[in-house]
Amino acid sequence: MKSFIKIYGPPVMKVIRELEKIAIDMPEVCIMDTVIASSGADYVSSARELSTQEYFSPLGTISLERCNTIISKSGERLGEHDFYFEWFTEPTTEQINGLIEKVDEAVARVGARYSITTK
């Protein structure tokens, strides 16, 4: 199951970085976003743990173990969305609502809007 995020209005890049910060502390999800998808194999390949750690380290402390699980390996494209959280197991309503609260706070901090669809 994935929770897809569509960001409306600037600053899109700041929102993406805020969503990545959320993901670091959510071991029950992995992510994909337009920045990671466009950067190619350096960040997507599990063989490049150091690059992944370097990419996420400005956002907070991230272990090498989390580096192996934070980026989605499903290969699903973003399509019209800017970001997705991929759940490792079927999320509860409480988990989805918790994610929405975190995203609400993060997006509000940078003054943008978004929509979320979980399917």
C-alpha positions in Angstrom: 0.0 0.0 0.0 1.2 3.5 -0.8 0.3 7.0 0.3 0.9 9.3 -2.7 1.5 13.0 -2.2 0.8 15.7 -4.7 2.4 19.1 -3.8 0.6 22.3 -4.9 2.5 25.5 -5.1 6.0 26.5 -4.1 8.2 25.7 -2.4 8.0 22.1 -3.7 11.6 21.2 -3.0 11.3 22.3 0.7 8.2 20.2 1.0 10.0 17.2 -0.4 12.9 17.6 2.1 10.4 17.9 4.9 8.7 14.6 3.8 12.0 12.9 3.6 12.7 14.0 7.2 9.4 12.4 8.3 10.4 9.1 6.5 13.8 8.9 8.4 11.9 8.3 11.6 9.2 6.0 10.2 10.8 2.5 9.8 7.4 1.1 8.7 7.7 2.9 5.3 10.1 3.4 2.4 9.8 6.4 0.0 10.2 7.6 -3.5 10.2 11.2 -4.7 10.9 13.3 -7.7 14.5 14.2 -6.5 15.5 10.6 -5.8 13.8 9.3 -9.0 15.6 11.8 -11.1 19.0 11.3 -9.5 19.4 7.8 -11.0 21.1 4.7 -9.5 23.4 6.6 -7.1 20.6 6.8 -4.5 18.3 4.0 -5.6 20.9 1.2 -5.6 21.3 -0.6 -2.4 25.0 -1.0 -3.3 25.4 2.7 -2.8 24.7 2.9 1.0 27.2 5.7 1.5 25.6 7.9 -1.2 22.2 7.3 0.4 23.6 8.2 3.8 25.2 11.3 2.4 21.9 12.4 0.8 19.8 12.0 4.0 22.4 13.0 6.6 21.6 16.8 6.4 18.0 15.9 7.4 18.9 14.0 10.5 20.7 11.0 11.8 20.2 8.0 9.6 21.7 4.5 10.2 23.3 2.4 7.5 20.5 -0.1 8.2 17.8 2.5 7.5 19.7 3.6 4.4 19.0 0.1 3.0 15.3 0.4 3.6 14.3 4.0 3.2 14.2 4.1 -0.6 11.5 2.1 -2.4 12.7 -0.8 -4.5 9.2 -1.5 -6.0 9.9 0.3 -9.2 6.5 2.0 -9.2 6.6 5.3 -10.9 5.4 8.5 -9.2 3.1 9.4 -12.1 1.4 12.7 -11.4 2.5 12.6 -7.8 5.7 14.2 -6.2 6.3 11.7 -3.4 5.0 8.5 -1.9 5.3 6.6 1.3 5.3 2.8 0.7 4.1 0.8 3.7 5.9 -2.4 4.4 2.7 -3.9 5.9 -0.9 -2.9 5.6 -1.2 0.2 7.7 -3.9 0.8 10.3 -6.2 3.7 10.1 -4.4 5.2 13.1 -1.0 4.9 11.2 -2.4 6.6 8.1 -4.0 9.4 10.3 -0.6 9.8 12.1 1.1 10.2 8.8 -1.4 12.8 7.6 -0.9 14.8 10.8 2.9 14.7 10.3 2.5 15.8 6.7 0.0 18.5 7.6 2.6 20.0 10.0 5.5 19.7 7.6 3.6 21.3 4.7 2.2 24.1 6.8 5.7 25.0 8.0 6.8 25.8 4.5 3.5 27.4 3.4 2.4 24.9 0.7 -0.6 22.7 0.1 -0.9 19.1 -0.8 -3.2 16.2 -1.4 -2.7 12.6 -0.2 -4.2 9.4 -1.6 -3.6 6.0 0.0 -4.2 3.0 -2.1 
